[in-house]
């Protein structure tokens, strides 16, 4: 049998007392204004009905004050004995606790201290909290408690509420910008026969009804491009994706990203488009294009610098990938220079492109602060990207990197089905040789390509990553509402 603290037991006893007066868990309450809306009303407006969780109470003889809260606002309520009646006032003082929900009908006024308040004419009890809210939530200093008990974190911590309101508003403005530019929002499968769409290690599951193994999608890319084949020239999806790889302050295995594709664009067009998109949204949200990251200021205004993969690696490692242009030579040079690269896959099993990428992430990416477009990636790192016409060893690709984090990845799409088949066969061979991040052959996608594809450019952006940047959050879990955690070992 469960045991409860003294405070919890008192609250449980109060539930039984409340039942003598009313249902402690009623089915509905009609509101006229949200708490935020009520704060903007003029004094004297009557008939206002609001509801929320009590987060503060000061009970006094004939007049009490309390504060209601939701994610958007706090609103003060005054309850007077002569307004609500002696029986209701006694009910309030004896049976209602911090954490409970109530609904209030009343008139707006402003106190002598300048606080907008609802003078209650009546109130209704809307739900008892059996657990007391902490006076000072431990999550203020214990990040794991915040992640495990996000509901309490949101109730108690204003900074948390601001972060998630920023996330909600960012996604709203993102959709608005794309729709204003003629994009259609579509949905693509989460369960796939092939782990396609990106170079990453997949999650594997089993479909009982069809008796076949399936993969959680790494990215929606190949289905998005199927949609362009089908006649949708501008498409996007805000997609939950899954990559069975490492976890750190900027990476999670399940995450939210947006991918967007436009027919007749190339990667240069999208570099300009993304800069306009992000500058428009950030200016609207913050009123400035300078944001604080750690103790530094990042300037997102103006044009963004373009730097080649080769030049950036050469600047920070003295390794020229045009000289060390195959896996064996590059791996030998990395070992000679004693560059320690961490990888779940043994370095000798990585393909050349993945090895170059790990080198860049180790030696160069941490030095980037203001936004840059990283270009001229090795083609073997980008099996779905269009090769450069003049230099086939590189592809027409870009990454937007800000403060050492990849925010956007995009390229001109490979639309030649014969070249795509050759590239995927090469990827499949690398996978057979031990590179777990290489892609599988996907003949269904090749078949779609063979019906004909126009020129296309697409891009993907990690929603969690950009919100982490904009809210100056130390860990990506800070901007994910309910991150996956190891279960508590509770009896």
C-alpha positions in Angstrom: 0.0 0.0 0.0 1.3 3.5 -0.9 2.5 5.8 1.9 2.0 9.5 1.7 3.7 12.5 3.3 1.8 14.3 6.0 1.0 17.2 3.6 -0.3 14.8 0.9 -2.5 12.9 3.3 -4.0 16.2 4.5 -4.8 17.1 0.9 -6.4 13.7 0.3 -8.5 14.2 3.3 -9.6 17.5 2.0 -10.9 15.9 -1.2 -13.4 14.0 0.8 -14.5 17.2 2.6 -14.9 18.9 -0.8 -17.2 16.2 -2.0 -19.7 17.3 0.6 -19.9 20.7 -1.2 -19.1 20.0 -4.8 -17.4 17.6 -7.2 -13.6 18.1 -6.6 -13.0 17.2 -10.3 -15.7 18.9 -12.4 -16.1 18.3 -16.1 -15.8 21.9 -17.5 -15.6 25.6 -16.8 -16.5 28.2 -19.3 -13.9 31.0 -19.6 -14.2 34.3 -21.4 -10.5 35.3 -21.4 -7.1 33.6 -21.0 -5.0 35.0 -18.1 -2.9 36.9 -20.6 -5.9 38.4 -22.3 -7.4 39.4 -18.9 -4.2 41.3 -18.1 -4.8 43.6 -21.1 -8.4 44.5 -20.1 -9.4 48.0 -18.9 -10.4 48.5 -15.3 -14.1 48.2 -14.8 -14.7 45.4 -17.3 -17.1 42.9 -15.6 -18.3 39.4 -16.4 -14.7 38.2 -16.9 -14.3 34.5 -16.4 -10.8 33.1 -16.0 -9.3 29.9 -14.7 -5.9 28.6 -13.7 -3.7 26.9 -11.2 -3.1 28.7 -7.8 0.6 29.3 -7.3 0.4 31.9 -4.5 -2.1 32.6 -1.7 -2.3 35.1 1.1 -5.4 34.2 3.2 -6.6 36.9 5.6 -9.6 37.6 7.7 -12.1 39.1 5.3 -10.1 39.4 2.1 -7.6 37.2 0.5 -5.3 37.4 -2.5 -4.2 34.6 -4.8 -2.3 34.3 -8.1 -3.4 32.1 -11.0 -0.9 30.8 -13.6 -0.7 29.1 -17.0 2.2 29.0 -19.4 1.6 32.5 -20.7 0.8 34.6 -17.6 0.1 35.1 -13.9 -3.0 36.9 -12.8 -3.9 38.2 -9.4 -7.3 37.5 -7.9 -8.9 39.1 -4.8 -11.6 37.2 -2.9 -13.6 39.1 -0.3 -16.0 37.6 2.2 -18.8 40.1 1.5 -18.5 39.4 -2.3 -18.6 35.6 -2.3 -20.5 34.9 0.9 -19.4 33.5 4.2 -19.9 29.8 3.3 -17.8 30.1 0.1 -15.2 32.2 1.8 -14.9 29.6 4.6 -14.6 26.8 1.9 -11.9 28.8 0.2 -9.9 29.3 3.4 -10.2 25.8 4.8 -10.1 23.5 1.7 -8.2 25.2 -1.1 -4.5 24.9 -1.4 -1.6 26.2 -3.6 -1.6 23.9 -6.7 -5.4 23.6 -6.9 -7.3 24.8 -9.9 -10.2 27.3 -9.7 -12.3 29.4 -12.0 -13.2 33.0 -11.1 -16.0 35.3 -12.3 -15.4 39.0 -11.6 -14.5 42.6 -12.5 -11.1 43.9 -13.5 -9.3 46.6 -11.4 -5.8 47.7 -10.7 -4.4 47.7 -7.1 -2.6 50.6 -5.5 0.7 48.8 -6.3 -0.3 48.8 -10.0 -1.1 45.1 -10.3 -4.0 44.1 -12.7 -6.4 42.1 -10.6 -9.8 40.3 -10.9 -12.2 41.1 -8.0 -14.0 37.8 -7.6 -17.8 37.9 -7.5 -17.8 34.1 -7.4 -15.5 31.1 -7.9 -15.7 27.5 -8.7 -13.4 24.7 -7.5 -11.9 22.9 -10.6 -9.4 20.4 -9.3 -7.4 19.4 -6.2 -3.6 18.9 -6.3 -2.8 15.9 -4.1 1.0 16.8 -4.1 2.1 20.2 -2.9 4.1 22.4 -5.2 7.6 22.8 -3.9 8.3 26.2 -2.4 11.6 26.3 -4.4 11.8 23.7 -7.1 15.0 21.7 -7.0 15.1 21.9 -10.8 16.5 25.4 -10.4 19.8 23.7 -9.7 19.2 20.0 -10.7 18.8 19.7 -14.5 17.8 16.1 -14.4 14.8 16.8 -12.1 13.7 19.5 -14.6 13.8 16.9 -17.4 12.0 14.2 -15.5 9.4 16.5 -14.0 8.9 19.0 -16.8 5.4 19.7 -15.7 6.7 21.0 -12.3 9.5 22.8 -14.0 7.0 24.6 -16.2 4.8 25.5 -13.3 7.6 26.8 -11.1 10.3 28.3 -13.5 9.6 31.3 -15.6 12.7 30.8 -17.8 11.4 27.3 -18.7 8.1 28.8 -19.7 9.8 31.4 -21.8 11.9 28.8 -23.6 8.9 26.7 -24.7 6.8 29.7 -25.6 9.8 30.7 -27.9 9.8 27.3 -29.4 6.0 27.3 -30.0 6.2 30.8 -31.6 9.2 29.9 -33.7 7.4 26.9 -35.3 4.3 29.0 -35.8 6.3 31.7 -37.7 8.3 29.1 -39.6 5.1 27.6 -40.9 3.7 31.0 -41.8 6.9 32.1 -43.7 6.9 28.9 -45.8 3.2 29.0 -46.5 3.4 32.6 -47.5 6.1 31.5 -50.1 3.8 28.8 -51.5 5.0 25.7 -49.7 2.6 22.8 -48.9 3.0 21.0 -45.6 2.9 17.2 -46.1 3.4 14.1 -43.9 5.7 11.2 -44.7 6.1 7.7 -43.1 7.9 7.3 -39.8 8.2 3.5 -40.3 10.3 2.7 -43.3 11.5 -0.4 -45.1 14.9 1.2 -45.6 16.9 3.5 -43.3 17.2 6.2 -46.0 17.3 10.0 -46.1 20.6 10.6 -44.3 23.9 9.1 -43.4 23.3 7.8 -39.8 22.7 4.7 -37.7 19.0 3.8 -37.6 16.7 2.4 -34.9 15.3 -1.0 -35.9 11.9 -2.5 -35.0 9.5 -5.2 -36.1 6.1 -4.9 -37.7 4.1 -7.8 -36.4 1.1 -7.5 -38.8 3.4 -7.6 -41.9 6.0 -9.7 -40.2 8.9 -7.6 -41.4 11.7 -5.5 -39.9 11.2 -1.8 -40.2 13.3 1.3 -39.4 12.3 4.5 -37.7 13.0 7.3 -40.2 16.4 9.0 -40.1 15.0 11.8 -42.2 11.9 12.3 -44.5 14.1 13.3 -47.5 13.5 10.5 -50.0 9.7 10.7 -49.5 9.7 14.5 -49.7 11.5 14.2 -53.1 9.0 11.5 -54.2 6.4 14.2 -53.6 8.2 16.6 -56.0 8.1 13.8 -58.6 4.4 13.6 -58.0 3.9 17.3 -58.9 4.3 19.2 -55.7 7.0 21.8 -56.5 7.3 23.2 -52.9 6.9 21.0 -49.9 7.9 20.9 -46.2 7.4 18.7 -43.2 8.1 19.3 -39.5 9.2 15.7 -38.7 10.1 13.7 -35.7 13.3 11.8 -36.6 15.4 9.1 -35.0 19.1 8.4 -35.1 20.6 5.7 -32.9 23.8 7.5 -32.2 25.7 9.4 -29.5 24.1 11.8 -27.0 25.6 15.1 -25.9 24.7 18.7 -25.2 23.7 19.3 -28.9 22.5 15.8 -30.0 19.5 13.6 -29.1 18.5 10.3 -30.6 14.9 11.4 -31.2 14.6 15.0 -32.4 12.4 17.4 -34.4 13.5 18.8 -37.7 12.0 20.5 -40.7 12.8 19.6 -44.2 11.8 21.7 -47.2 12.2 21.1 -51.0 11.7 23.4 -53.9 11.7 22.5 -57.6 13.8 24.6 -59.9 16.0 25.9 -57.1 19.7 25.2 -56.6 21.7 25.3 -53.3 22.7 28.9 -53.8 19.0 29.9 -54.0 18.3 28.1 -50.8 21.3 29.7 -49.0 19.7 33.1 -49.7 16.2 31.8 -48.9 17.2 30.4 -45.5 19.0 33.6 -44.5 15.9 35.6 -45.2 13.7 33.1 -43.4 15.8 33.0 -40.2 16.4 36.8 -40.2 12.7 37.5 -40.7 11.6 35.1 -37.9 14.3 36.1 -35.4 13.7 39.8 -35.9 10.0 39.3 -35.3 10.5 37.2 -32.2 13.3 39.3 -30.6 13.3 42.7 -32.3 17.0 42.3 -33.0 19.4 40.0 -35.0 22.0 40.0 -32.2 21.5 37.1 -29.8 23.5 36.1 -26.7 25.2 32.7 -26.8 26.9 31.9 -23.5 28.9 35.1 -22.7 29.2 36.1 -26.3 27.0 38.0 -28.8 26.2 36.4 -32.2 25.4 38.8 -35.0 22.9 37.2 -37.5 22.5 40.4 -39.6 23.7 41.1 -43.2 25.2 38.5 -45.6 26.6 35.3 -44.1 30.2 34.3 -45.0 30.8 31.3 -47.2 33.8 29.0 -46.4 34.8 25.8 -48.2 35.2 22.5 -46.3 38.8 22.3 -47.4 39.8 25.8 -46.3 38.2 25.5 -42.9 39.9 22.1 -42.1 43.2 23.5 -43.5 42.9 26.5 -41.2 42.6 24.5 -38.0 44.5 21.3 -38.7 47.1 21.9 -41.5 45.5 19.0 -43.4 44.6 19.6 -47.0 41.9 17.2 -48.0 42.7 17.8 -51.7 46.1 16.2 -51.0 44.8 13.6 -48.5 42.1 12.6 -50.9 41.4 9.0 -50.0 40.6 7.2 -46.7 43.9 5.5 -46.2 46.0 8.6 -46.7 43.8 10.8 -44.6 43.6 8.2 -41.7 47.4 7.9 -41.7 47.8 11.7 -41.5 45.2 12.0 -38.7 47.2 9.3 -36.7 50.5 11.1 -37.5 49.2 14.4 -36.2 47.8 12.7 -33.1 44.3 14.1 -33.7 42.0 12.1 -31.4 38.6 11.5 -33.0 35.7 9.9 -31.2 33.4 7.6 -33.2 31.1 4.8 -32.4 32.3 3.2 -35.6 36.0 2.3 -35.7 37.8 5.0 -37.8 39.2 2.4 -40.1 35.7 1.3 -41.0 34.5 4.8 -41.9 34.3 5.8 -45.6 36.4 8.8 -46.7 33.5 11.3 -46.5 32.5 10.4 -43.0 36.2 10.5 -41.9 36.5 14.0 -43.4 33.3 15.0 -41.5 34.6 13.7 -38.2 37.9 15.6 -38.7 36.0 18.8 -39.4 33.8 18.4 -36.3 36.9 17.8 -34.2 39.3 20.5 -35.3 37.3 23.2 -37.0 33.6 23.4 -36.0 34.2 24.4 -32.3 35.9 27.6 -33.4 32.9 28.9 -35.3 30.8 31.7 -33.7 29.0 34.0 -36.1 27.0 32.3 -38.9 28.9 30.8 -41.9 27.9 28.7 -44.8 30.2 25.7 -45.1 30.4 24.5 -48.7 32.2 22.1 -51.0 31.7 18.9 -49.1 33.1 15.6 -50.4 30.6 13.8 -52.6 31.1 10.6 -50.7 29.8 12.3 -47.6 26.6 13.3 -49.4 25.2 10.4 -51.3 21.9 12.2 -52.2 23.5 15.5 -53.2 24.2 16.7 -56.7 27.8 16.5 -57.7 29.5 19.7 -58.8 29.7 20.0 -62.6 33.3 21.1 -62.7 34.6 19.2 -59.7 32.8 15.9 -59.3 34.7 15.0 -56.1 32.7 17.7 -54.3 29.0 18.3 -54.2 26.7 21.4 -54.4 26.0 21.4 -50.6 26.0 23.8 -47.7 25.7 23.7 -44.0 24.8 26.7 -41.8 27.0 26.6 -38.7 26.5 29.0 -35.8 28.4 28.8 -32.5 29.9 25.5 -33.4 26.6 23.8 -34.1 25.1 22.7 -37.5 21.8 24.5 -37.8 20.9 23.8 -41.4 22.0 21.3 -44.0 21.0 21.6 -47.6 22.1 20.9 -51.2 21.1 20.8 -54.8 19.5 17.4 -55.0 20.9 14.5 -57.1 18.1 13.9 -59.7 20.0 11.6 -62.1 18.6 8.1 -61.2 21.6 6.2 -62.8 24.1 8.2 -60.8 22.0 7.8 -57.6 21.9 4.1 -58.1 25.7 4.0 -58.5 26.1 6.1 -55.3 23.8 4.0 -53.2 25.5 0.8 -54.4 28.8 2.4 -53.2 27.2 3.2 -49.9 25.9 -0.3 -49.5 29.4 -1.7 -50.1 30.8 0.7 -47.4 28.1 -0.6 -45.0 29.0 -4.2 -45.8 32.6 -3.2 -45.0 31.7 -2.0 -41.5 30.6 1.6 -41.9 27.3 1.5 -39.9 26.5 5.1 -40.9 26.5 4.4 -44.6 23.1 4.2 -46.4 21.3 1.2 -47.8 20.3 0.7 -51.4 16.7 1.8 -52.0 15.4 0.7 -55.3 11.9 1.9 -54.5 13.3 5.5 -54.4 15.3 4.9 -57.6 12.1 3.7 -59.2 10.4 7.0 -58.3 13.4 8.9 -59.7 13.1 7.1 -63.0 9.8 8.7 -63.7 11.7 12.0 -64.0 12.7 14.7 -61.5 13.2 18.5 -62.2 16.1 20.4 -60.7 15.5 20.5 -56.9 17.2 22.0 -53.8 16.3 21.0 -50.3 17.3 21.7 -46.8 16.8 20.4 -43.2 17.0 22.3 -39.9 17.0 20.9 -36.4 14.2 22.6 -34.5 15.7 21.7 -31.2 19.1 22.9 -32.2 17.9 26.4 -33.4 15.8 26.9 -30.3 18.7 25.9 -28.1 20.8 28.6 -29.8 18.1 31.3 -29.7 17.3 30.7 -26.0 21.0 30.4 -24.9 20.4 27.0 -23.4 23.3 24.8 -22.3 21.8 21.5 -23.2 19.5 20.5 -26.0 17.2 18.7 -23.5 16.4 22.2 -22.1 14.3 22.9 -25.2 12.7 19.4 -25.6 9.5 19.2 -23.6 9.8 15.6 -22.5 13.3 14.2 -23.3 13.8 10.4 -22.9 15.4 9.5 -19.6 16.5 6.3 -17.9 13.6 5.1 -15.7 13.9 5.7 -12.0 14.4 2.5 -10.1 11.4 2.9 -7.9 9.7 0.1 -6.0 
